[in-house]
Structure formats: structure tokens, C-alpha cells
Amino acid sequence: MTNRTRFLLSISFLTLFCVASSGALNPVRLTNFKIGFSKVSPKLFPSSQSPEVGWTPIFDLGIVALRGDISIFSAKRSTSSKFMITNYELLGMLSVLPLITLEAGGGMQNWHGQGGISPVATAGIMFRIGEFIDRLYFDFSRVFAKNNETNEIHIGIGLNL
């Protein structure tokens, strides 16, 4: 690494630290959660809807951010049987307008007792609306389960507690 690169990285980190410590930016929000609704449409099972709750910590730098997503919801195996799904993802966020943010990322889903762990990719849009209720979101996910590819739609609100 050249001296110029070290200098530029040092200035970048110093600027970020000064902005964050001045109160103009609080980049880490560990008390962010979501409450929503999920529609799961597997290839091998009937489509189903369920409530969804999750922890969504955010590392926000303004125009760009990273958001974790650890959430739980359910899906139908048959008309009388359900199973739980846990979702683990990391999403990159890009603010395109002051109140509109696009997000995309991926991770893993665990279909408890029904297929195990599979990769998932997600893309969506969110509307920033305030502090306590900080966003409305609409996400589309694709689960790459072997022989049971699944589409999911997630809608809901984000909360800062």
C-alpha cells in the first residue's frame, strides 16, 4: 500500500469518525426491528401467507448502508400443516431519493423440518418515513432450494426502539 493510499484512507476514516461523533450521523442502529407480512410461493407446496418479525440492525452512512435481517415466519406444507422459516441475510442499501432507498443482498434460509438450509437473494424498495416507524418496505426474495425454488414477497414496517 502506498503512502498516498494510506493517507487517503486515514482522511476518509477520520472524516467518518468526526461526522459520526458530532451527532450528525449515528451510523449503528442495533435496536431496529421489522414487523410485516410474508407470502411464500414454493414450487412443491401451496402458497401461504403469515406474519413476519425480525431484528434488522443497520450500519447507515447516509447514501449507502448495510442492513442485517434475522427474521422468522411460516409456510404451509399442506392445508393443515405449517413449518417455521428463519431468514439470515445481509443487504446493501442505496438511497436514490431523500425518502426512497433500494436494497439488495442475500444469505440463507432455514426451513425447519422441511428441506433444511438454502441460499436466498433479495431485492426491494423502502420508503423512509420517520424515526420510530422508520420505513415501509416491499421486498422480493428468491430461495434456491434444491428442486423447490421459491418466490417470497415481504411487506411491512421497520421500527427503531
Phi, psi and chi 1 to 4 in degrees:
 res  aa     phi    psi   chi1   chi2   chi3   chi4
   1 MET       -  131.0 -174.5 -179.9  -58.6      -
   2 THR   -77.9  164.4   67.4      -      -      -
   3 ASN   -63.3  -36.4  -75.1  -21.8      -      -
   4 ARG   -64.3  -43.2  179.5 -179.3  175.8  173.8
   5 THR   -62.0  -44.8  -55.5      -      -      -
   6 ARG   -59.6  -42.1  -76.4 -172.2 -164.6  115.8
   7 PHE   -62.6  -47.1  175.3   74.5      -      -
   8 LEU   -64.0  -39.9  -69.1  173.7      -      -
   9 LEU   -65.1  -40.8  -75.7  173.7      -      -
  10 SER   -62.2  -44.8  -62.0      -      -      -
  11 ILE   -63.4  -41.6  -66.6  -62.3      -      -
  12 SER   -61.5  -48.3  -61.8      -      -      -
  13 PHE   -66.1  -39.0  -74.3  123.0      -      -
  14 LEU   -63.8  -42.8 -178.4   61.2      -      -
  15 THR   -62.6  -46.2  -57.8      -      -      -
  16 LEU   -60.3  -44.3  176.0   61.5      -      -
  17 PHE   -63.3  -43.5  176.9   76.9      -      -
  18 CYS   -64.9  -42.6  -70.8      -      -      -
  19 VAL   -65.9  -43.4  170.2      -      -      -
  20 ALA   -65.7  -42.5      -      -      -      -
  21 SER   -76.4  -17.1   63.8      -      -      -
  22 SER   -78.8   -6.1   71.5      -      -      -
  23 GLY    90.3   -7.5      -      -      -      -
  24 ALA   -71.9  -19.2      -      -      -      -
  25 LEU  -147.7  123.8  175.5   67.0      -      -
  26 ASN  -111.1   90.9 -176.5    6.7      -      -
  27 PRO   -70.4  -26.9   24.2  -31.2      -      -
  28 VAL  -107.1  121.2  178.5      -      -      -
  29 ARG  -123.0   99.8  -73.2 -176.0  -88.5  151.9
  30 LEU   -86.7  -13.9  -63.3  177.0      -      -
  31 THR  -103.6   43.5   57.3      -      -      -
  32 ASN  -106.6  132.1 -165.9  -86.3      -      -
  33 PHE  -133.8  168.6  -61.5   87.7      -      -
  34 LYS  -133.5  148.0   72.9  176.6 -175.2  177.7
  35 ILE  -132.0  128.5  -62.0  172.5      -      -
  36 GLY  -161.2 -156.2      -      -      -      -
  37 PHE  -137.8  135.6  172.4   81.5      -      -
  38 SER  -122.8  138.9  -64.6      -      -      -
  39 LYS  -116.3  121.5 -179.9  175.1 -177.7 -179.8
  40 VAL  -111.1  126.5  179.2      -      -      -
  41 SER  -125.7   81.3  -59.7      -      -      -
  42 PRO   -75.8  159.3   -4.7   16.2      -      -
  43 LYS   -71.3  -34.5 -172.6  165.1   85.6  172.2
  44 LEU   -99.7  -11.5  -61.6  178.2      -      -
  45 PHE  -122.6  165.5  -55.3  127.9      -      -
  46 PRO   -69.0  151.9   18.3  -25.2      -      -
  47 SER   -66.2  149.6  -67.5      -      -      -
  48 SER  -151.2  160.7   59.5      -      -      -
  49 GLN  -123.5  150.5  -56.8   84.6   27.8      -
  50 SER  -159.0  161.3   77.6      -      -      -
  51 PRO   -67.7  156.6   -4.6   10.9      -      -
  52 GLU  -137.5  135.7  177.7  179.2   16.5      -
  53 VAL  -129.7  150.7  -64.7      -      -      -
  54 GLY  -165.2  162.1      -      -      -      -
  55 TRP   -99.9  127.5  177.8   49.1      -      -
  56 THR  -131.9   70.4   55.7      -      -      -
  57 PRO   -62.3  146.4   24.5  -31.9      -      -
  58 ILE  -127.9  136.2  -63.3  173.9      -      -
  59 PHE  -111.6  100.1 -178.9   64.7      -      -
  60 ASP  -108.2  122.2 -168.7  -12.1      -      -
  61 LEU  -111.9   19.3  -62.2  174.0      -      -
  62 GLY    99.2  -95.4      -      -      -      -
  63 ILE   -71.4  -36.1  -66.1  174.6      -      -
  64 VAL  -119.4  154.5  -64.6      -      -      -
  65 ALA  -158.3  163.9      -      -      -      -
  66 LEU  -119.6  138.8  -71.8  175.1      -      -
  67 ARG  -131.2  128.5 -179.8  173.6   68.6   79.9
  68 GLY   -85.3  160.1      -      -      -      -
  69 ASP  -147.1  108.5 -173.8  -34.1      -      -
  70 ILE  -118.5  108.5  -60.5  173.3      -      -
  71 SER  -137.9  167.4   54.0      -      -      -
  72 ILE  -139.4  139.4 -172.1  164.4      -      -
  73 PHE  -155.8 -177.2   52.2  100.2      -      -
  74 SER  -130.3  168.3   66.6      -      -      -
  75 ALA  -145.3  158.4      -      -      -      -
  76 LYS   -88.3  137.3  -74.5 -175.3 -179.3  179.1
  77 ARG   -91.4  -36.0 -175.3  177.2  -21.9 -162.6
  78 SER  -151.3 -176.2   66.2      -      -      -
  79 THR   -64.9  -20.9   55.4      -      -      -
  80 SER  -119.5    8.6   61.7      -      -      -
  81 SER  -135.9  132.9  175.9      -      -      -
  82 LYS  -123.2  161.6  -73.8 -171.5  169.8 -167.7
  83 PHE  -138.6  157.1   60.6   94.9      -      -
  84 MET   -89.8  147.4  -63.4  -54.7  -65.5      -
  85 ILE  -124.7  129.3  -61.6  172.4      -      -
  86 THR  -110.5  139.0   49.0      -      -      -
  87 ASN  -118.2  132.9 -171.8   59.2      -      -
  88 TYR  -130.5  108.1  -49.0   92.6      -      -
  89 GLU  -138.7  160.2  -70.6 -172.0   81.2      -
  90 LEU  -126.7  125.0 -177.4   62.2      -      -
  91 LEU  -120.9  137.5  -62.7  114.3      -      -
  92 GLY   -89.0  140.2      -      -      -      -
  93 MET  -121.9  139.7  -61.0  164.4   37.0      -
  94 LEU  -131.2  118.9  176.0   64.6      -      -
  95 SER   -78.2  118.2 -177.2      -      -      -
  96 VAL  -100.4  -25.4  -67.3      -      -      -
  97 LEU  -141.2  164.0  -68.5  171.8      -      -
  98 PRO   -52.7  -32.9  -27.5   34.5      -      -
  99 LEU  -112.3    0.7  -59.9  176.8      -      -
 100 ILE  -120.4  129.7  -61.6  175.5      -      -
 101 THR  -129.5  135.9  -60.1      -      -      -
 102 LEU   -97.9  146.1  -59.4  177.0      -      -
 103 GLU  -139.2  149.4   61.1 -177.5   -0.5      -
 104 ALA  -156.6  149.2      -      -      -      -
 105 GLY   173.9 -156.3      -      -      -      -
 106 GLY  -171.8 -177.4      -      -      -      -
 107 GLY   172.1 -134.8      -      -      -      -
 108 MET  -135.4  151.9  -56.3  -60.4  -82.1      -
 109 GLN  -124.9  140.5  -88.4 -169.3    7.2      -
 110 ASN  -110.7  115.8 -172.3   -7.3      -      -
 111 TRP   -93.6   94.7  -71.2   24.3      -      -
 112 HIS   -63.1  118.5  -61.9  -84.6      -      -
 113 GLY    74.3    9.9      -      -      -      -
 114 GLN  -151.2   61.2 -166.3   60.8   47.6      -
 115 GLY   115.5  -11.7      -      -      -      -
 116 GLY    76.2 -148.4      -      -      -      -
 117 ILE   -98.2  134.0  -62.1  172.6      -      -
 118 SER  -138.6  151.8  -60.0      -      -      -
 119 PRO   -70.3  151.8    7.8   -7.8      -      -
 120 VAL  -138.5  143.4   60.4      -      -      -
 121 ALA  -123.5  141.4      -      -      -      -
 122 THR  -134.5  143.2  -62.2      -      -      -
 123 ALA  -140.3  146.0      -      -      -      -
 124 GLY  -168.3 -176.1      -      -      -      -
 125 ILE  -133.1  144.1 -173.9  168.8      -      -
 126 MET  -136.4  151.3   64.3 -177.4 -164.4      -
 127 PHE  -114.1  116.3  -56.0   94.5      -      -
 128 ARG   -78.1  128.6  -64.3 -176.6 -176.4 -136.3
 129 ILE  -127.1  -12.9   57.9  174.4      -      -
 130 GLY   174.8 -159.0      -      -      -      -
 131 GLU   -96.5  -59.0  -80.1  -58.1  -48.7      -
 132 PHE   -67.8  -57.5  177.7   66.6      -      -
 133 ILE   -94.0  100.3  -62.7  177.7      -      -
 134 ASP   -90.3  -17.2   73.6  -30.7      -      -
 135 ARG  -160.5  153.6   69.5 -171.6 -177.2  -83.9
 136 LEU  -108.1  135.6  -61.3  172.7      -      -
 137 TYR  -130.6  153.4   65.5   86.7      -      -
 138 PHE  -139.3  113.9  176.4   85.3      -      -
 139 ASP  -124.4  147.1  -70.7  -21.5      -      -
 140 PHE  -116.4  129.7  174.0   81.1      -      -
 141 SER  -122.5  148.5  -62.7      -      -      -
 142 ARG  -123.3  120.6  176.1   75.7  172.5 -178.4
 143 VAL   -99.2  127.3 -178.6      -      -      -
 144 PHE   -98.0   60.1  -59.4   96.6      -      -
 145 ALA   -77.2  137.5      -      -      -      -
 146 LYS   -60.1  123.0 -172.3  173.7 -177.0  176.2
 147 ASN    62.5   12.9  -61.2  -37.8      -      -
 148 ASN  -149.5   52.1 -166.4   18.2      -      -
 149 GLU   -54.8  140.5  -66.9   78.8   17.6      -
 150 THR  -134.7  136.9  -59.1      -      -      -
 151 ASN  -101.8  140.9  -65.5  -33.1      -      -
 152 GLU  -133.8  144.0  -61.9  173.4   -8.9      -
 153 ILE  -120.8  131.6  -65.8  173.8      -      -
 154 HIS  -124.6  126.1  -54.1  -87.6      -      -
 155 ILE  -132.5  149.0   60.1  171.2      -      -
 156 GLY   168.1 -159.6      -      -      -      -
 157 ILE  -125.3  154.3   61.1  171.7      -      -
 158 GLY  -106.9  144.8      -      -      -      -
 159 LEU  -126.5  135.5  -56.5  168.1      -      -
 160 ASN  -101.1  116.7  -83.5  -42.7      -      -
 161 LEU  -104.1      -  -57.4  179.1      -      -
